[in-house]
Amino acid sequence: MKWFFASLFILLGAFLFSVTIDDMGILGYMIKILIGVGCFYIAGYIVNGKKKKN
């Protein structure tokens, strides 16, 4: 289940990282890139989480 959520964050991050909108300006562009990279880090954190011990 965690791989499913991680893949959603990876897809969202890749979309935000690669989309180009000319009307956003430089600040909007930087915020979009930072959110895209943040989604990659969240996906890595989800996948890298510790397993539960029974």
DSSP file (Angstrom, degrees, kcal/mol; ACC not computed):
  #  RESIDUE AA STRUCTURE BP1 BP2  ACC     N-H-->O    O-->H-N    N-H-->O    O-->H-N    TCO  KAPPA ALPHA  PHI   PSI    X-CA   Y-CA   Z-CA
    1    1 A M     >        0   0    0      0, 0.0     4,-1.7     0, 0.0     5,-0.2   0.000 360.0 360.0 360.0 -35.6    0.0    0.0    0.0
    2    2 A K  H  >  +     0   0    0      1,-0.2     4,-2.3     2,-0.2     5,-0.1   0.830 360.0  56.4 -68.9 -28.8    2.9    2.4    0.7
    3    3 A W  H  > S+     0   0    0      2,-0.2     4,-2.4     1,-0.2    -1,-0.2   0.852 103.8  54.8 -68.1 -32.9    4.2    1.8   -2.8
    4    4 A F  H  > S+     0   0    0      2,-0.2     4,-1.7     1,-0.2    -2,-0.2   0.945 111.3  43.0 -63.4 -48.5    0.9    2.9   -4.2
    5    5 A F  H  X S+     0   0    0     -4,-1.7     4,-2.0     1,-0.2    -2,-0.2   0.885 113.7  52.4 -65.5 -38.0    1.0    6.2   -2.3
    6    6 A A  H  X S+     0   0    0     -4,-2.3     4,-2.2     1,-0.2    -1,-0.2   0.907 107.8  51.0 -64.9 -40.4    4.7    6.7   -3.1
    7    7 A S  H  X S+     0   0    0     -4,-2.4     4,-2.4     1,-0.2    -1,-0.2   0.859 107.9  53.4 -67.3 -32.8    4.0    6.2   -6.8
    8    8 A L  H  X S+     0   0    0     -4,-1.7     4,-2.4     2,-0.2    -1,-0.2   0.920 110.3  46.8 -64.7 -42.3    1.2    8.8   -6.7
    9    9 A F  H  X S+     0   0    0     -4,-2.0     4,-2.6     2,-0.2    -2,-0.2   0.869 111.5  51.9 -66.6 -35.3    3.6   11.3   -5.1
   10   10 A I  H  X S+     0   0    0     -4,-2.2     4,-2.5     2,-0.2    -2,-0.2   0.923 111.4  46.4 -66.0 -43.4    6.2   10.5   -7.7
   11   11 A L  H  X S+     0   0    0     -4,-2.4     4,-2.2     2,-0.2    -2,-0.2   0.914 114.2  47.6 -65.1 -42.2    3.8   11.1  -10.6
   12   12 A L  H  X S+     0   0    0     -4,-2.4     4,-2.6     2,-0.2     5,-0.2   0.919 113.4  48.3 -64.1 -43.2    2.5   14.3   -9.1
   13   13 A G  H  X S+     0   0    0     -4,-2.6     4,-2.4     1,-0.2    -2,-0.2   0.895 111.2  50.0 -64.0 -40.6    6.1   15.5   -8.5
   14   14 A A  H  X S+     0   0    0     -4,-2.5     4,-1.7     2,-0.2    -1,-0.2   0.892 111.6  49.1 -65.9 -38.6    7.1   14.6  -12.1
   15   15 A F  H  X S+     0   0    0     -4,-2.2     4,-1.9     2,-0.2    -2,-0.2   0.946 114.8  43.3 -64.9 -47.4    4.1   16.5  -13.4
   16   16 A L  H  < S+     0   0    0     -4,-2.6    -2,-0.2     1,-0.2    -1,-0.2   0.855 114.3  51.4 -67.3 -33.3    4.8   19.6  -11.4
   17   17 A F  H  < S+     0   0    0     -4,-2.4    -1,-0.2    -5,-0.2    -2,-0.2   0.827 118.4  35.9 -71.9 -31.7    8.5   19.4  -12.1
   18   18 A S  H  < S+     0   0    0     -4,-1.7    -2,-0.2    -5,-0.2    -1,-0.2   0.646  89.3 104.2-101.1 -15.5    8.0   19.2  -15.9
   19   19 A V     <  -     0   0    0     -4,-1.9     2,-0.5    -5,-0.2    13,-0.0  -0.418  54.5-156.4 -70.0 141.2    5.0   21.4  -16.6
   20   20 A T        +     0   0    0     -2,-0.1     2,-0.5     2,-0.0    -2,-0.0  -0.972  17.5 171.5-122.9 121.1    5.8   24.7  -18.2
   21   21 A I    >   -     0   0    0     -2,-0.5     3,-0.9     1,-0.1     4,-0.2  -0.988  17.5-160.7-127.5 119.4    3.4   27.7  -17.8
   22   22 A D  G >  S+     0   0    0     -2,-0.5     3,-0.6     1,-0.2    -1,-0.1   0.741  84.1  62.8 -74.0 -23.5    4.8   31.0  -19.1
   23   23 A D  G 3  S+     0   0    0      1,-0.2    -1,-0.2     5,-0.0     5,-0.1   0.488  82.2  80.8 -83.3  -1.7    2.3   33.2  -17.2
   24   24 A M  G <> S-     0   0    0     -3,-0.9     4,-0.8     1,-0.1    -1,-0.2   0.772  84.6-143.8 -78.7 -25.3    3.5   32.2  -13.7
   25   25 A G  H <>  -     0   0    0     -3,-0.6     4,-1.9    -4,-0.2    -1,-0.1  -0.183  37.5 -63.3  82.5 176.3    6.5   34.4  -13.4
   26   26 A I  H  > S+     0   0    0      2,-0.2     4,-2.2     1,-0.2    -1,-0.2   0.868 133.6  50.3 -71.4 -37.1    9.8   33.5  -11.7
   27   27 A L  H  > S+     0   0    0      2,-0.2     4,-2.3     1,-0.2    -1,-0.2   0.923 112.2  46.9 -68.1 -43.5    8.3   33.2   -8.2
   28   28 A G  H  X S+     0   0    0     -4,-0.8     4,-2.2     1,-0.2    -2,-0.2   0.875 111.5  52.9 -63.6 -37.5    5.5   30.8   -9.4
   29   29 A Y  H  X S+     0   0    0     -4,-1.9     4,-2.1     2,-0.2    -2,-0.2   0.920 110.4  46.4 -62.9 -44.9    8.1   28.8  -11.3
   30   30 A M  H  X S+     0   0    0     -4,-2.2     4,-2.5     2,-0.2    -2,-0.2   0.893 111.9  50.6 -67.4 -39.5   10.3   28.4   -8.3
   31   31 A I  H  X S+     0   0    0     -4,-2.3     4,-2.4     2,-0.2    -1,-0.2   0.910 110.2  50.9 -63.6 -41.3    7.4   27.4   -6.0
   32   32 A K  H  X S+     0   0    0     -4,-2.2     4,-2.1     2,-0.2    -2,-0.2   0.910 111.6  47.0 -62.3 -43.3    6.2   24.8   -8.6
   33   33 A I  H  X S+     0   0    0     -4,-2.1     4,-2.6     2,-0.2     5,-0.2   0.914 112.0  50.3 -65.5 -43.2    9.7   23.3   -8.8
   34   34 A L  H  X S+     0   0    0     -4,-2.5     4,-2.3     1,-0.2    -2,-0.2   0.889 110.8  48.7 -64.9 -38.6   10.1   23.2   -5.0
   35   35 A I  H  X S+     0   0    0     -4,-2.4     4,-1.9     2,-0.2    -1,-0.2   0.898 111.2  51.3 -67.0 -38.9    6.7   21.5   -4.6
   36   36 A G  H  X S+     0   0    0     -4,-2.1     4,-1.3     2,-0.2    -2,-0.2   0.924 112.5  44.4 -62.6 -45.2    7.6   19.0   -7.3
   37   37 A V  H  X S+     0   0    0     -4,-2.6     4,-2.0     1,-0.2    -1,-0.2   0.875 110.2  56.5 -66.8 -36.9   10.9   18.1   -5.6
   38   38 A G  H  X S+     0   0    0     -4,-2.3     4,-2.3     1,-0.2    -1,-0.2   0.868 102.8  54.9 -61.8 -36.9    9.1   18.0   -2.2
   39   39 A C  H  X S+     0   0    0     -4,-1.9     4,-2.3     2,-0.2    -1,-0.2   0.878 106.0  52.2 -64.0 -36.8    6.8   15.3   -3.6
   40   40 A F  H  X S+     0   0    0     -4,-1.3     4,-2.2     2,-0.2    -2,-0.2   0.917 110.4  47.7 -64.0 -42.1    9.8   13.3   -4.6
   41   41 A Y  H  X S+     0   0    0     -4,-2.0     4,-2.1     2,-0.2    -2,-0.2   0.881 110.5  51.4 -66.6 -37.9   11.1   13.5   -1.0
   42   42 A I  H  X S+     0   0    0     -4,-2.3     4,-2.3     2,-0.2    -1,-0.2   0.915 109.6  50.5 -64.6 -42.1    7.7   12.6    0.5
   43   43 A A  H  X S+     0   0    0     -4,-2.3     4,-2.2     1,-0.2    -2,-0.2   0.908 110.6  49.2 -62.5 -41.3    7.6    9.5   -1.8
   44   44 A G  H  X S+     0   0    0     -4,-2.2     4,-2.1     1,-0.2    -1,-0.2   0.873 110.3  51.0 -64.6 -36.7   11.1    8.5   -0.7
   45   45 A Y  H  < S+     0   0    0     -4,-2.1     4,-0.4     2,-0.2    -2,-0.2   0.888 109.9  49.8 -67.8 -39.3   10.1    9.0    3.0
   46   46 A I  H >< S+     0   0    0     -4,-2.3     3,-0.9     1,-0.2    -2,-0.2   0.931 115.5  42.2 -64.7 -45.6    7.0    6.8    2.5
   47   47 A V  H 3< S+     0   0    0     -4,-2.2    -2,-0.2     1,-0.2    -1,-0.2   0.852 114.6  51.0 -70.2 -34.6    8.9    4.0    0.8
   48   48 A N  T 3< S+     0   0    0     -4,-2.1    -1,-0.2    -5,-0.2    -2,-0.2   0.394  83.5 127.0 -86.5   3.5   11.8    4.2    3.2
   49   49 A G    <   -     0   0    0     -3,-0.9     2,-0.1    -4,-0.4    -3,-0.1  -0.160  68.3 -96.1 -61.9 155.2    9.6    4.0    6.4
   50   50 A K        -     0   0    0      1,-0.1     2,-0.2     0, 0.0    -1,-0.1  -0.442  37.6-117.8 -74.7 145.7   10.3    1.5    9.1
   51   51 A K        -     0   0    0     -2,-0.1     2,-0.2    -3,-0.1    -1,-0.1  -0.532  28.8-109.7 -82.2 149.2    8.4   -1.8    9.0
   52   52 A K        -     0   0    0     -2,-0.2     2,-0.5     2,-0.0    -1,-0.1  -0.561  25.5-137.0 -78.4 140.9    6.2   -2.7   11.9
   53   53 A K              0   0    0     -2,-0.2    -1,-0.0     1,-0.1     0, 0.0  -0.838 360.0 360.0 -97.6 134.4    7.3   -5.6   14.1
   54   54 A N              0   0    0     -2,-0.5    -1,-0.1     0, 0.0    -2,-0.0   0.443 360.0 360.0 -89.2 360.0    4.6   -8.1   15.2
